[in-house]
Amino acid sequence: MAGEPQADCLFCKIVSGDVPATVVRETDTTVAFRDINPQAPTHVLVIPRVHHPDGASLAAAEPAIAADVLREAGNVAAQEGIDASGYRIVFNTGSGAGQTVFHAHAHVLGGRGLQWPPG
């Protein structure tokens, strides 16, 4: 069920502390941690503590928590010192877009020039 922890979800296991991660920020509703396969000098994932399969599902079901994820993405960028130089927030949705963990998450990327369009 959406919102409930999923036994087979890697990110739910990170939220519960059953799987270790390099956590950089935590709030009552979010956890931010370093990506294990970084695509930029700064690559942090911001996830909601509640389980939803993707960002659109999260926003539809719990818009306040979706806003928390976005706010924390900005806070991560400031904490990591990339807010002035620029950063990207990415929500991959579906396997065709590169989503591999089906728990909503925002990638915060920066620390180098980011080309447009991506992909």
JONORZI-V945561 format. One record per residue. N is the residue number from 1. SS is DSSP state (hx for helix, st for strand, lp for the rest). PHI is phi in whole degrees, -180 to 180 (* if undefined). NEAR is the number of other ideal C-beta (glycine too) atoms within 10 Angstrom. Layout:
# JONORZI-V945561
n ss phi near
N SS PHI NEAR
N SS PHI NEAR
This chain:
# JONORZI-V945561
n ss phi near
1 lp * 6
2 lp -60 14
3 st 94 14
4 lp -88 9
5 lp -58 16
6 lp -109 15
7 lp -61 8
8 lp -99 7
9 lp -98 17
10 hx -56 15
11 hx -71 23
12 hx -62 20
13 hx -70 17
14 hx -68 20
15 hx -59 21
16 hx -78 11
17 lp 89 10
18 lp -77 11
19 lp -123 12
20 lp -73 9
21 lp -153 19
22 lp -87 10
23 st -77 13
24 st -109 19
25 st -154 16
26 st -143 13
27 lp -131 15
28 lp -63 7
29 lp -116 18
30 st -137 24
31 st -134 21
32 st -120 25
33 st -147 20
34 st -70 14
35 lp -69 17
36 lp -77 9
37 lp -131 6
38 lp -63 13
39 lp -106 14
40 lp -157 18
41 lp -54 11
42 st -113 22
43 st -146 18
44 st -121 27
45 st -99 22
46 st -116 26
47 st -123 25
48 st -77 25
49 lp -68 19
50 lp -84 19
51 st -92 21
52 lp -140 22
53 lp -68 17
54 lp -161 18
55 hx -62 21
56 hx -66 14
57 hx -64 17
58 hx -61 26
59 hx -62 18
60 hx -70 12
61 hx -85 14
62 lp -143 19
63 hx -58 10
64 hx -66 8
65 hx -74 19
66 hx -60 22
67 hx -64 12
68 hx -61 19
69 hx -61 24
70 hx -66 16
71 hx -62 14
72 hx -67 25
73 hx -60 23
74 hx -65 14
75 hx -66 18
76 hx -62 25
77 hx -58 23
78 hx -66 11
79 hx -62 16
80 hx -83 20
81 lp 77 11
82 lp -111 21
83 lp -67 14
84 lp -77 8
85 lp -83 12
86 lp 111 13
87 st -153 22
88 st -123 17
89 st -113 17
90 st -125 18
91 lp -114 19
92 lp -82 16
93 lp -128 16
94 lp 93 11
95 hx -63 9
96 hx -66 7
97 hx -101 11
98 lp 96 11
99 lp -71 17
100 lp -115 8
101 lp -116 15
102 lp -93 19
103 lp -135 23
104 lp -46 28
105 st -160 25
106 st -108 25
107 st -90 20
108 st -107 26
109 st -121 23
110 st -177 22
111 lp 93 17
112 lp -157 13
113 lp -64 9
114 lp -114 14
115 lp -74 7
116 lp -131 6
117 lp -80 4
118 lp -75 9
119 lp 80 5
